[in-house]
Amino acid sequence: MLERHGYAFNELDLGKREPATEDEKQFVAVCRGEREPQSEAERVWIKYMARIKRPKRFHTLSGGKPQMEGAEDYTESDD
């Protein structure tokens, strides 16, 4: 569904495209948080947007501070 309609959904959501049908008007209302999603398209879009806006988790295998290979400390010292 997103492959076929994602571009139109995005333009409606961003206000770049005026809703032409009653379904599109309801879709825009869902995007603005004015009503709960009822159609499959509305539910898919809301779920998709929540997924892409969620912060990504980053996991490391080491417990220490991240280290950069070959990093040099170029701070000034009195040594």
SERO-147467 format. One record per residue (C-alpha): x, y, z. Coordinates in nm, 4 decimals. Example, Ala and Ser with C-alpha at 12.3 -4.5 7.8 and 13.67 -1.06 7.14 Angstrom:
% residues 2
PT|u|v|w
PT|1.2300|-0.4500|0.7800
PT|1.3670|-0.1060|0.7140
END
This chain:
% residues 79
PT|u|v|w
PT|0.0000|0.0000|0.0000
PT|0.2787|0.2423|0.0861
PT|0.4549|0.1637|-0.2418
PT|0.1431|0.2575|-0.4390
PT|0.0063|0.5454|-0.2315
PT|0.2923|0.6615|-0.0089
PT|0.3785|0.9669|-0.2176
PT|0.0179|1.0889|-0.2146
PT|-0.0159|1.0128|0.1583
PT|0.2992|1.2120|0.2299
PT|0.1843|1.5117|0.0266
PT|-0.1554|1.5105|0.1983
PT|0.0130|1.4817|0.5382
PT|0.2506|1.7712|0.4659
PT|-0.0227|1.9903|0.3183
PT|0.1414|1.9997|-0.0249
PT|-0.1712|1.8495|-0.1802
PT|-0.5305|1.9492|-0.1167
PT|-0.7674|1.6624|-0.0329
PT|-0.9928|1.5950|-0.3308
PT|-1.2275|1.3335|-0.1846
PT|-1.4025|1.2755|0.1453
PT|-1.1608|0.9881|0.2180
PT|-0.8655|1.2210|0.1677
PT|-1.0237|1.4829|0.3970
PT|-1.0641|1.2175|0.6660
PT|-0.7046|1.1040|0.6088
PT|-0.5784|1.4597|0.6637
PT|-0.7853|1.4838|0.9840
PT|-0.6169|1.1652|1.1092
PT|-0.2730|1.3053|1.0242
PT|-0.3525|1.6195|1.2248
PT|-0.4664|1.4115|1.5219
PT|-0.8275|1.5305|1.4915
PT|-0.9699|1.1781|1.4659
PT|-0.8646|0.8175|1.5158
PT|-0.7585|0.6132|1.2112
PT|-1.0407|0.3967|1.0811
PT|-0.9484|0.2873|0.7308
PT|-0.6643|0.0504|0.6511
PT|-0.4762|0.3300|0.4721
PT|-0.5028|0.5574|0.7777
PT|-0.3830|0.2839|1.0144
PT|-0.0919|0.1914|0.7868
PT|0.0208|0.5538|0.7492
PT|0.0036|0.6293|1.1228
PT|0.1961|0.3111|1.2034
PT|0.4560|0.3921|0.9354
PT|0.5036|0.7483|1.0598
PT|0.5384|0.6336|1.4208
PT|0.7989|0.3815|1.3113
PT|1.0181|0.6217|1.1149
PT|1.0035|0.8948|1.3796
PT|1.1015|0.6614|1.6633
PT|1.4634|0.7030|1.7772
PT|1.6864|0.4188|1.6698
PT|1.8462|0.2036|1.9356
PT|2.2197|0.1612|1.9154
PT|2.3828|-0.1418|2.0725
PT|2.7523|-0.2084|2.1168
PT|2.9338|-0.5264|2.2070
PT|3.1763|-0.3554|2.4425
PT|3.0836|-0.2091|2.7755
PT|3.3356|0.0736|2.7652
PT|3.3395|0.4122|2.6018
PT|3.3366|0.4148|2.2220
PT|3.6872|0.4470|2.0899
PT|3.8061|0.5728|1.7560
PT|4.0917|0.3882|1.5957
PT|4.4018|0.6022|1.5669
PT|4.2536|0.8899|1.7639
PT|4.5155|1.1241|1.9022
PT|4.4801|1.3698|2.1862
PT|4.5863|1.7095|2.0559
PT|4.5088|1.9116|2.3673
PT|4.7632|2.1579|2.4914
PT|4.9628|2.0637|2.7963
PT|5.2479|2.2132|2.9943
PT|5.4595|1.8938|2.9740
END
